[in-house]
Amino acid sequence: MEKIKVMLISGKVTSEHYYPKANEAIRTMLESTGRFDVKVVEEFNGATPRTLEGYDLIFLNYDGKSAPTDSYERWEPGAEKVFFDFVKNGGGLYIHHSSVWLEDDMPEEYKKLWGYYVTMPEGRKAPEDDLIVRNLAPEDPIMKDINDFMIVVDDLFAGVKEAPGQKEVLGGIYDDIKLYQKDWWPPKHHPVHIPGGKLENMPGVNTMQPVIWKNYYGKGRVFGCSIGHGIDTYRRLNYVTILVRGAEWAATGEVTLDKPKRTGNDRFNEWPYYHNNETH
């Protein structure tokens, strides 16, 4: 089977989301399946249609800023058009973790492409690090055999906004108001609008917030996963499975990758669990 060609676009990421080894960890998870060939690009400005020739998927690990309160730095118009046209014409897109953050005054096409997104100050990071992800679509091939699981030292981005279009939510986290009942919240580095000063008025609180979803844009497929802060979650077997399947679906429209086995001799397989399997 021919490998899926992936361009992992990164570069400007907020300091708390920039791990020198993050892009390599993502590359390792994908390539360990034997299904992907990944190239990492730290600067997309200057891109032309030829830049993405032969690629099947963009994996986006890009915040557009170095600090949460900075303004989002969009790519130059030519590169931005290349990016949008790639997906519109049938390419796949994976929106990773903090790449979900946009700004309200950004073009509507961004929001339509993302499907679900968060903005400041309506959006927020819940002040708990270990939370349970619920499988909301167990019949979907991406979520098959995925149990509800805990993310570790991760982020719930809540106050999620929904753009028009065809979307499917696959996983969510319940945004319990009790998470916010802390003297120190909200933190100074991340301002949050609390309507009327009452936590219960915050958008989306006490509801299941989308954290894993599918979106469709033109002829292209978009997979969004707003969890994935760092290596603690990367090592979760369910997360690795969702990441590689979501990437495969966005690129091809199909899911062929099984969840790695951890029984018998396969119990000795080390992270990312695929690379020791005889089938790859």
C-alpha positions, 0 to 999 in steps of 0.5 A: 500500500502506498504511503500517505504523504504528510506535511506537518506545518508548525513554527509559531506556537505558544510557549506552553505548547511548544515542546522541542520534541513535539513535532518529532513525537507526532511524526513518530506516532504516524510513521510507526504505523508504516502508513505515513511518510511525514515531513516537518515544515517550520515556515509556510510563508512563501508556499506555492501550489507546488509546495504541496504537490504530492501531499495527501495531508496537512497536519497543523501544529500552528498557533499563530502566536507566541503567547496567548494574548498575542494577535494571531499572525496569519500567513501571507496571502499567497501561502494562505490561499495555497493552504485553503485551496489544498483542502478545498480541492480534496486534500486532508487537514488535521487540526492539532490541539492548540491550533484550534484557537482562532480570533473572532475577526478572522475571515469566516473561511477559517471558521468554516474550515475548522468546524469547531474553534475557540476564541479569547476571551469567550473561550477558556482553558479549564483549570484541571489537567487530568480529565475524562474523554468520552467516546460519543461515536463508538460506531465510527471507524476512528472511535471503534474499540476506543474506551473513555479515557483520561488525558494527563496534564492536558488542556480542555479548551471550552467555550467551543464555537461552531461554524456552519457546515457538515460536522460530526462530533466523535469525542467530548469532555464534560465542562463541569462548573466545579472545575472553575470554582478556584480562588486563582481562576482565571489566570492573569496570562489568559483573560476570560470573559465571565458574563455578569461575573457568574461562572454559570453564564460562561458559554458551554459550561456544564455541557459536553464540549467537542474535543474530537470531530470531523469536518468537511470543507469543499472536497476535503476532509478535516479532522480536529482534535483539541487534546494533545498537550504533550507527551503525557497524553501522547503515551495514552494508547487510545490517543495514539489510535485516534491520532493515526486513524484521524490522520488516515481518514482525513487523507483518504476517507478510509480507516484501515488501522487497527488499535494496537494489541497489548496482549500476548507477546504484543504486551512488550511493544513500547510506545508508540505501540505500532512499530513492533507489530509484525503486520507493519 
